[in-house]
Every structure is written in structure tokens, then in C-alpha cells.
Amino acid sequence: MAETRSFLQELPVSTQANNVQLLEYMSANRHEQLTAAHAPYSTGSPSSLPYDPQINYEGRTDSVTNQSQVDDLLTSLGL
């Protein structure tokens, strides 16, 4: 009987510890699922990219070619 009472008294503490461990496991597992879902996109070959890099940029107004233009673009975006 004393053993049962001792177990029941310790139950809230051990339950809380189990809840913390379960939450940590679920968070880590969710992070792994999220990163694994994006892995095929980040490990694909450059030939599978939907848009090729702009090599012939002369005369184009939608690409930047130097740091000054990058800075201007970021400023125009409010960054």
C-alpha cells in the first residue's frame, strides 16, 4: 500500500518530465520533417532549376550587375 501511495505522489512529477521529453521529441521530429521536405529542392542539380541565370544582361532592366545596383534594389525594397 505504501508503495502505491509513493508511486501516486511521484506521478505528477514524472508525468511532467515525460511531457517535456515528448514535446522536445515532437519538436525535433517536426523540424526534421520540414527540412527533409525541402531537401530535394536544395540538393537538386543546377540544371533542374526553373530559371537559368541571366548571362546576357546588357540592355535588361530586370537584372543587376554590380554592388551599387544591388544596394539600390535593396533600398527600393525598404531593406
C-alpha positions in Angstrom: 0.0 0.0 0.0 2.8 2.4 0.8 4.4 1.6 -2.5 1.2 2.6 -4.3 0.9 5.8 -2.4 4.5 6.7 -3.1 4.0 6.0 -6.8 0.9 8.1 -6.9 2.7 11.0 -5.2 5.5 10.9 -7.7 3.2 10.5 -10.7 2.7 14.3 -11.4 6.4 15.0 -11.4 7.3 12.0 -13.7 4.3 12.9 -15.9 5.6 16.4 -16.3 9.1 15.2 -17.1 7.6 12.8 -19.7 5.6 15.6 -21.3 8.7 17.8 -21.6 10.6 15.0 -23.2 7.7 14.2 -25.6 7.4 17.9 -26.6 11.2 18.0 -27.3 10.9 14.9 -29.4 7.9 16.1 -31.3 9.6 19.5 -32.0 12.8 17.8 -33.2 10.8 15.4 -35.4 8.8 18.2 -36.9 11.9 20.1 -37.7 13.4 17.0 -39.3 10.2 16.6 -41.4 10.3 20.2 -42.5 13.9 20.1 -43.5 13.6 16.8 -45.2 10.6 18.1 -47.2 12.9 20.8 -48.7 16.0 18.6 -49.1 15.1 17.6 -52.7 15.0 21.3 -53.7 18.2 22.2 -52.1 20.2 19.2 -53.3 18.9 19.2 -56.9 21.3 19.7 -59.7 21.6 23.3 -61.2 20.3 22.0 -64.5 16.9 21.4 -62.8 16.4 25.0 -61.7 13.3 26.6 -63.3 15.2 29.7 -64.5 18.7 29.9 -65.8 21.0 32.7 -64.6 20.9 35.8 -66.7 24.2 35.8 -68.5 23.4 38.3 -71.3 22.3 41.2 -69.1 23.1 44.0 -71.4 20.1 46.1 -72.1 18.0 44.3 -69.4 16.3 46.4 -66.8 15.3 43.4 -64.6 18.8 42.3 -63.5 21.6 43.8 -61.5 25.3 43.6 -62.4 27.2 45.3 -59.6 27.0 46.0 -55.9 25.7 49.5 -56.4 22.7 48.2 -58.3 22.1 45.6 -55.6 22.2 48.3 -52.9 19.8 50.5 -54.9 17.4 47.5 -55.3 17.5 46.7 -51.6 16.9 50.4 -50.8 13.9 50.5 -53.1 12.5 47.4 -51.3 12.9 49.1 -48.0 15.7 46.9 -46.7 
